[in-house]
């Protein structure tokens, strides 16, 4: 199976999971938009405010769907990065998903990188030189975290990411943060950039290309029709 075929399977698996989203299941006896509108008509807090309308349902249920989409895109990019690193460098998933302990507010946690490479452990000289050229002195390797976007000011997540960078630096691994979008909230990115070597948008795609010799953005654009057909199914749920 080619790397393109493997990545297409990853796309399909992750996007299919989004179609499993059911924004109505948490409400007893509600199966669709009409049921939800009826529930609003019977709710004493909302009935006086004419919320029993289609646009309200789309906004309320659709907001949950958007959150689900963003989370799954984050998983998708993690899976793609891992597959590309396995393909290019031949390391196992267990090697690449390097775990280390961090302490946050006095509580020890185990965090795992989305990808880790140590220069001297790369046998192929060409690949070793490639990684070396992407690592700043005096680090001996790199640890990668990848995010589709920072669109929620999740202070605990950001704090954990910050501690992760510090822990990687303590073992001479350069922390690399790849934020795939250009529409993140400004504050989280600014904070993380103080401790991570941070890339955003096209710079993130370029870094992946430089590291793995695979043009990920071009691959995604070439498969846009395939992706669109699956996303159409997602939005048809609203």
C-alpha positions in Angstrom: 0.0 0.0 0.0 1.4 3.4 -1.0 1.7 6.2 1.6 -1.0 8.1 -0.3 -3.4 5.2 0.1 -2.6 4.9 3.8 -3.2 8.6 4.3 -6.5 8.3 2.5 -7.6 5.6 4.8 -6.7 7.9 7.8 -8.8 10.7 6.2 -11.7 8.4 5.7 -11.6 6.8 9.2 -11.4 10.2 11.0 -14.1 11.9 8.9 -16.4 8.9 9.2 -16.2 9.3 13.0 -17.6 12.8 12.6 -20.7 11.5 10.9 -21.4 9.5 14.0 -22.1 12.7 15.8 -25.7 13.0 17.1 -26.4 16.3 18.7 -29.9 15.2 19.8 -29.1 12.0 21.7 -28.4 13.8 25.0 -32.0 15.0 25.1 -34.6 12.4 26.2 -37.1 11.7 23.5 -35.5 14.0 20.9 -34.5 12.5 17.6 -34.5 15.4 15.2 -35.0 19.2 14.7 -38.7 19.0 14.9 -38.6 17.2 18.2 -36.1 19.8 19.5 -38.3 22.7 18.5 -41.2 21.0 20.3 -39.1 20.7 23.4 -38.3 24.4 23.2 -42.0 25.2 23.0 -42.6 23.3 26.2 -39.7 24.7 28.1 -41.0 27.5 30.4 -37.6 29.3 30.3 -37.4 29.4 26.5 -41.0 29.3 25.3 -41.6 33.0 25.7 -38.6 33.9 23.6 -39.6 32.1 20.3 -36.7 29.8 20.3 -38.7 27.0 18.7 -37.3 27.8 15.3 -35.0 26.0 12.8 -32.2 28.6 13.0 -31.9 28.3 16.7 -31.7 24.5 16.4 -28.9 24.9 13.8 -27.0 27.3 16.0 -27.3 25.2 19.2 -26.7 21.8 17.7 -24.4 23.0 15.0 -22.1 24.6 17.6 -21.6 21.2 19.1 -21.0 19.7 15.7 -18.3 22.3 14.9 -16.6 21.5 18.2 -16.7 17.8 17.2 -15.2 18.6 13.7 -12.4 20.6 15.2 -11.5 17.9 17.7 -11.5 15.2 15.0 -9.4 17.3 12.6 -6.8 17.5 15.4 -6.9 13.7 15.7 -6.6 13.5 11.9 -3.5 15.7 11.7 -1.9 13.7 14.6 -2.5 10.4 12.8 -1.2 11.8 9.5 2.0 13.1 11.1 2.7 9.8 12.8 2.1 7.8 9.6 4.5 10.1 7.7 7.2 9.7 10.3 6.8 5.9 10.3 6.9 5.9 6.5 9.9 8.2 6.2 12.1 7.1 9.1 11.0 3.5 9.7 10.7 3.9 13.5 7.9 2.2 15.4 4.9 4.0 16.7 6.1 3.3 20.3 9.5 5.0 19.5 7.9 8.1 18.0 5.2 8.5 20.6 7.7 9.3 23.3 6.3 9.6 26.8 7.6 11.8 29.7 6.4 12.9 33.1 5.5 16.4 33.8 4.2 18.0 37.1 1.3 20.5 36.9 0.0 22.1 40.1 1.8 19.4 42.1 0.2 16.5 40.2 2.4 14.2 38.1 1.1 13.5 34.6 2.4 11.4 31.7 2.3 13.2 28.3 3.2 11.7 25.0 4.7 13.5 22.0 3.0 13.3 18.6 6.5 12.6 17.2 10.0 12.4 18.5 13.3 12.0 16.6 16.8 11.8 18.1 19.5 12.7 15.5 22.1 10.0 16.5 19.5 7.3 16.5 18.7 7.8 12.8 20.7 5.2 10.8 20.3 6.6 7.3 22.9 9.4 6.9 20.8 11.5 4.5 17.8 11.4 6.9 20.1 12.1 9.8 21.5 15.2 8.1 18.0 16.3 7.2 16.8 16.2 10.7 20.0 17.8 12.0 19.4 20.8 9.7 15.9 21.3 11.2 17.1 21.2 14.8 18.5 24.2 16.5 21.8 24.0 18.5 22.5 22.6 21.0 19.5 20.2 20.9 20.1 16.5 20.1 16.7 15.9 18.5 13.1 17.2 18.2 9.8 16.5 19.8 6.7 17.5 17.9 3.2 18.4 19.0 0.6 19.1 16.3 -2.6 21.0 16.6 -5.2 21.8 13.9 -6.0 25.1 15.6 -6.2 26.9 19.0 -9.8 28.1 18.9 -10.6 27.6 22.6 -8.7 29.3 25.4 -8.3 26.1 27.3 -5.9 27.2 30.0 -5.2 23.7 31.4 -4.3 22.4 27.9 -2.1 25.4 27.2 -0.4 25.0 30.6 0.2 21.3 29.9 1.7 22.1 26.5 4.0 24.7 28.2 5.2 22.2 30.7 5.7 19.6 28.0 8.1 22.0 26.2 10.1 22.6 29.4 10.3 18.8 30.0 11.6 18.2 26.4 14.2 20.9 26.8 15.4 19.3 30.0 16.5 16.2 28.0 18.0 18.3 25.1 15.0 17.8 22.8 13.9 20.8 20.9 10.1 21.3 21.3 8.4 21.9 17.9 4.7 23.0 17.9 2.9 22.8 14.6 -0.3 24.8 14.5 -1.9 23.9 11.1 -4.3 26.9 10.9 -3.8 30.6 10.7 -7.0 31.5 12.6 -6.0 30.5 16.2 -6.8 32.7 19.2 -3.9 35.1 19.5 -3.1 34.7 23.2 -2.5 30.9 23.4 -0.2 31.1 20.4 1.8 34.0 21.8 2.2 32.2 25.1 3.3 28.9 23.5 5.7 30.6 21.2 7.7 31.7 24.3 8.6 28.1 25.0 8.1 26.2 21.7 9.6 26.6 18.3 6.2 27.4 16.8 5.0 27.2 13.2 1.6 28.3 11.9 -0.4 27.7 8.8 1.7 27.2 5.6 4.9 27.2 7.7 3.7 24.1 9.5 3.0 22.3 6.2 6.4 23.4 4.9 8.1 22.0 8.0 6.3 18.6 7.5 7.4 18.6 3.9 11.0 19.4 4.8 11.0 16.7 7.4 9.3 13.9 5.6 9.7 14.8 1.9 5.9 14.6 1.5 3.9 17.6 0.3 0.9 17.2 2.7 -1.0 20.3 1.6 -0.8 19.3 -2.0 -2.0 15.8 -1.1 -5.0 17.2 0.8 -5.9 19.6 -2.0 -5.6 16.8 -4.6 -8.1 14.8 -2.6 -10.4 17.8 -2.0 -13.4 16.2 -3.8 -13.0 13.0 -1.7 -12.9 15.1 1.5 -15.8 17.3 0.4 -18.1 14.3 -0.2 -17.5 13.2 3.3 -17.9 16.7 4.8 -21.2 17.0 2.8 -22.5 14.0 4.8 -21.4 15.7 8.0 -23.3 19.0 7.3 -26.3 17.2 6.0 -26.9 16.1 9.6 -28.0 19.7 10.5 
